[in-house]
Amino acid sequence: MKHFIHLWALGVVRHRWLVLALSMAVAGLALVAAQNIGYNNSNESYFVEGDPNLAAFNELLERFGDVEYLSIGVQAPDTHTDVFNAETLSVIERLTQFLQNRPEVTQVRSLTKYEYTHAEGPVLATDDLIEDRQDPNAIAEARERIGGEAMAIGSLITDDLQHTRVVARVDYQPGKSDNKMSLMAAVRGFIEQEQFAEQGHPLRLSGQPVFTEQFEVLTKRDQRWIHPTMAGIMLVILFISFRSMAGVLMPWAVIGTGILWVSGLQGLLGWPHSVVESALVPALIIIGIGISVHVLVEFYHFRARELSPKAAAAAAVEHLWTPAFYTALTTAAGFLALGVTELVPVRQFAWLGAIGAMTLFFLAMTLLPALLSFVSAFSPRTQRVVDRGMIARLTLAVPAFTRRWSRPLTLAGAALLALSLALIPQLTVDSNFITYFKEDNPTRADLEYFDQTYNGIQNIDFVIDSGEEGGIHEPAFLQRVEQLQSWLEAQPETGAVNSLIDFHKEINQSLHYEDPQWHQLPDTRPMAAQFLLLYDNTGADEDLTDMKDFYERYLRVSVPIQNMPASQTDQLLERVEQHLAQHYPEMSVDMTGSLVMYNAQDAYINQGMARSFLIALGIIGISFILLFRSIKYGLIALIPSIVPILMTGALLVLLDIHLNLGTMIVGAMTMGIAVDDAIHVMNRYLLARRHGSSTHEAITRAMTESGRAVIFTSLVLVSGFSVMLLGSFIPYIYTGLFAATIMALALVGDLIFLPALLYWVDGRRAEGPLSEHPLTTPEVNRS
């Protein structure tokens, strides 16, 4: 192996022009392939093929067509008692006409488009609720009539007539967001152009198109400034660390090339951008900085020993190849552990992160030394910062401190570990869709408005099978659905429900001269079928296609649900399932829709969290044992790598913060990154011990040679992740917060607790050399 690494290092510096040319050529091809990457944050994109939740959702689409809606909320201005006034009705009509003319919209429901059903002699008729929006008498008649329209109250307009909404059914395109993005851009442009807010009619927006637009727009906006800001902070830290332009710029050659290569692969695979994948570039930047700083410190260390640039670059590769490989491997393991979840974007992120870690290792061992071999300048200022700067003085002071306080520090670490292990079982997986947005985000205010006004912003869709074509006309079946719908509406978490049941009752009452006693279901199957036929013959705008399937076998009942934490949603779904099993065992009912899909995602996160952590822990532990050729030292190095993650989890419990998709990703991802510095410190310690150094001498050498790079990289990691605190999404912010916390704790573990533990284990028993498997420092040519 040593011979292979030696040949690798010599080959890189001898053929440096070829290395540069090949790296740039691959980057150019990757840049072309990366142009194919789109965005996809649709619900179904999270589920693997064959998932029962995805199957139920696809059946909903197949049977009832478009299932996504855009809602625009309109409120009565302060100058009027309700929305029944000419000005507000004009706003509603303008919005209605605009949406009807949009190619992305397949149906619009609004107050100015609402049709009421009534009888004209023996004939059923549907007429506009408001015949003349400028006639005060017509408006007054509409106001009086709407009170008796059960299908409008609570869903289209509130009981007090203060709030109404325009609802657009949006053309559904699986796996694409282009139509929703174009619709939202047009809607926002129209609202701004018409100046509704300035006229006293501020509008509110909700629905899946809004969610999709906000995720994509905010993600792109964050990436436009967070990534450059992160890069700028890291440039400053690199300059302070090395006082060298080469030390500042060359890591970015590795990072930029690595990101291009990974993006090109992503484009070739056809994997889209997503909310999950938005953390990939920051992670690659941080990983790339970490490994590049180690190479730079090693390179300048050998330059200080008067080696030529080419020899110093080759020596840096020889010294670092093995520990760098294992750091990349453990980082990749942390990412790959996420692949056990049943969520597709998480799996894609896991593979891209793992490939990215190994790609950055490869580039740090080829492209970076090839570039460094051209750097002949080595100023006294750089040498002084590297050898005698503040960081160097700190690392020289660490061994004496940890030696003196090794026992108390070890006991303190054990106490923190015990406390963390006691609190970790109390961690819970929970999420709340509204709280994904920051409190000052207008979208959050709009979502809360719809949630409070209409008792829900997302639906549970119940698809009920009658068992045969035309079976939805069977009176016994309709009565059972009515009973179920009544029970669902009575639940405290639900809003107003409209289904075919309500249409049957409205038609029956209309045909009996608006007698409320006839607001009931038809009592024969031919009558039920005739009701729908009569309704179709009125030329009504409402086609009922989102309530029944073409063959009239399935009914759809959409139930609005209040926004609440996922744990409460899960309780509601369990209550519904139990009710169905106890009271409707003969009915075939599938629950699906956006809320069910989100809840399933949380369930998969909960199931995959422990598995991903244990898998990452197992792979990293085995890697440590193989690298250090010792079970004892492998486990010792693992402790300061794992404890920061456990402590951060305990901190979440104390702060009452729940795990979600973002925090689960942090746990597995940062585990792989957090262990990197422990590998370098322990590797240098064992290298010195196997060359005859005492415990104190070995720890001093480890701190001197690796401790500086550990501090440099940790500063970069903490500052880099901290930039994410300025993001737009709360899960994204938490990702930065928890990752920065873990990295800061890992630094303390590697500099303080790991040496203290080594002193406690080795210091009083083994001051002589370790004889097994001697590791040698590579001999280098100074020329």
ABEGO torsion letter per residue (X at the ends): XAAAAAAAAAAAAAAAAAAAAAAAAAAAAAAAAAAABBBBABAAAABBBGBAAAAAAAAAAAAAEBABBBBBBBBBBAABABABBAAAAAAAAAAAAAAAABAABABBBBAAABBBBBBBEABBBBBBABABAABAAAAAAAAAAAAABAAABGAABBAAGABBBBBBBBBBBBGBAAAAAAAAAAAAAAAAAAGAAAAGBBBBBBEAAAAAAAAAAAAAAAAAAAAAAAAAAAAAAAAAAAGBAAAAAAAAAAAAAAAAAAAAAAAAAGBBBBAAAAAAAAAAAAAAAAAAAAAAAAAAAAAAAGBBAAAAAAAAAAAAAAAAAAAAAAAAAAAAAAAABABAAAAAAAAAAAAAAAAAAAAAAAAAAAAAAABABBBAAAAAAAAABAAAAAAAAAAAAAAAAAAAAAAAAAAAAAAAAAAAAABBBBBBAAAABBAABAAAAAAAAAAAAAGEABBBBBBBBAGBBGAAABAAAAAAAAAAAAAAAABAABBBBBBAAAAAAAAAAAAAGGBAAABBBBABAAAAAAAAAAAAAAGBABAGAAABBAAGABBBBBBBBBBBBAAAAAAAAAAAAAAAAAABAABBBBBBEAAAAAAAAAAAAAAAAAAAAAAAAAAAAAAAAAAAGBAAAAAAAAAAAAAAAAAAAAAAAAAGBBBBAAAAAAAAAAAAAAAAAAAAAAAAAAAAAAAGBBAAAAAAAAAAAAAAAAAAAAAAAAAAAAAAAABABAAAAAAAAAAAAAAAAAAAAAAAAAAAAAAAAAAAABABBBABGBBBBBBBBAX
